[in-house]
């Protein structure tokens, strides 16, 4: 009986030890995703009206959390946000049409003419 309990405890300890690196990686990925999403939201709230492209770095508590690029495209925009956590980085690219930006309230219909291929 004692041997069975010992083997069960050893088995549980081995499984927890093996799953720890995976859960740590999962937490790092979640943190990267949160930081990259902060950049996406910043980009949506700061769509350039007169410029074709803007780039910003988001810093919190003396740490770089995201680098954001907002680029005008034909009939829409492209937002690239790279989230950082320690030495890791994750990039998300989001495309939005001018129609959906107007519908969601990020730009006004009068701003639509600024989204052309001539710029």
Phi and psi in degrees as a GROMACS rama.xvg file:
@    title "Ramachandran Plot"
@    xaxis  label "Phi"
@    yaxis  label "Psi"
@TYPE xy
-64.5345  -35.1189  UNK-2
-65.6091  -39.7209  UNK-3
-64.2318  -43.1957  UNK-4
-63.2067  -41.1602  UNK-5
-61.5695  -45.5566  UNK-6
-66.9593  -37.0117  UNK-7
-64.517  -45.3889  UNK-8
-63.1222  -40.2216  UNK-9
-65.0306  -40.4721  UNK-10
-64.2554  -45.2815  UNK-11
-62.987  -41.4989  UNK-12
-64.5686  -40.6095  UNK-13
-65.5043  -41.5334  UNK-14
-65.9229  -42.4857  UNK-15
-65.6629  -37.1653  UNK-16
-66.4268  -39.4822  UNK-17
-73.2802  -30.3292  UNK-18
-85.0564  -14.5924  UNK-19
-60.5302  -48.3329  UNK-20
-60.3609  -36.031  UNK-21
-66.9791  -42.0745  UNK-22
-69.1123  -32.9134  UNK-23
-65.8067  -43.5428  UNK-24
-62.8696  -40.7142  UNK-25
-61.9333  -41.0116  UNK-26
-66.0287  -38.9812  UNK-27
-64.4526  -42.3755  UNK-28
-63.5226  -42.6589  UNK-29
-60.3381  -41.99  UNK-30
-65.1745  -41.8839  UNK-31
-61.6124  -43.3482  UNK-32
-63.1902  -42.6388  UNK-33
-60.7611  -44.5864  UNK-34
-67.0731  -40.3572  UNK-35
-65.478  -38.0274  UNK-36
-64.9666  -36.0989  UNK-37
-59.2225  -39.671  UNK-38
-66.1322  -40.2217  UNK-39
-61.0138  -47.6017  UNK-40
-63.8472  -39.0744  UNK-41
-61.7632  -44.5448  UNK-42
-61.1498  -41.503  UNK-43
-65.1209  -33.5584  UNK-44
-82.661  -10.1655  UNK-45
-128.824  45.4992  UNK-46
-67.8971  126.53  UNK-47
-70.9343  137.486  UNK-48
-92.958  -42.8463  UNK-49
-100.227  -28.1635  UNK-50
-90.3085  156.293  UNK-51
-83.7537  -29.5213  UNK-52
-149.987  140.192  UNK-53
-131.738  150.049  UNK-54
-133.456  136.633  UNK-55
-142.479  152.177  UNK-56
-109.573  132.012  UNK-57
-100.124  124.4  UNK-58
-122.745  134.254  UNK-59
-138.245  130.799  UNK-60
53.0125  46.8492  UNK-61
61.2093  22.3646  UNK-62
-128.029  139.646  UNK-63
-73.08  121.987  UNK-64
-106.423  -26.6208  UNK-65
-161.533  150.499  UNK-66
-119.078  131.317  UNK-67
-123.812  137.428  UNK-68
-124.779  127.757  UNK-69
-115.745  118.52  UNK-70
-125.039  128.797  UNK-71
-73.0263  138.19  UNK-72
-123.507  171.794  UNK-73
-62.2549  117.72  UNK-74
61.0636  33.5608  UNK-75
169.383  -161.931  UNK-76
-137.536  162.684  UNK-77
-126.79  130.394  UNK-78
-116.761  124.066  UNK-79
-112.413  122.798  UNK-80
-126.331  125.006  UNK-81
-108.872  116.003  UNK-82
-91.1219  142.544  UNK-83
-120.798  146.369  UNK-84
-154.078  115.191  UNK-85
55.6952  -120.269  UNK-86
-101.096  10.0048  UNK-87
-102.571  154.647  UNK-88
-144.92  151.534  UNK-89
-140.286  133.598  UNK-90
-112.885  133.821  UNK-91
-118.463  134.016  UNK-92
-116.454  128.304  UNK-93
-123.874  131.544  UNK-94
-111.752  135.28  UNK-95
-134.269  133.992  UNK-96
-78.2173  158.372  UNK-97
-60.982  -39.1641  UNK-98
-60.9718  -43.9674  UNK-99
-70.9731  -32.6253  UNK-100
-65.204  -38.2697  UNK-101
-67.3286  -46.7172  UNK-102
-60.6409  -39.7027  UNK-103
-84.1324  -3.96803  UNK-104
85.8883  14.6978  UNK-105
-80.9984  -29.3508  UNK-106
-135.615  164.534  UNK-107
-99.7955  159.652  UNK-108
-58.1387  -33.7596  UNK-109
-64.8616  -24.3046  UNK-110
-77.547  -13.0783  UNK-111
-57.7339  -37.6916  UNK-112
-65.1098  -20.3344  UNK-113
-75.9771  -10.3571  UNK-114
-100.519  81.423  UNK-115
-131.182  166.617  UNK-116
-79.2018  -7.37192  UNK-117
-77.0966  -18.8465  UNK-118
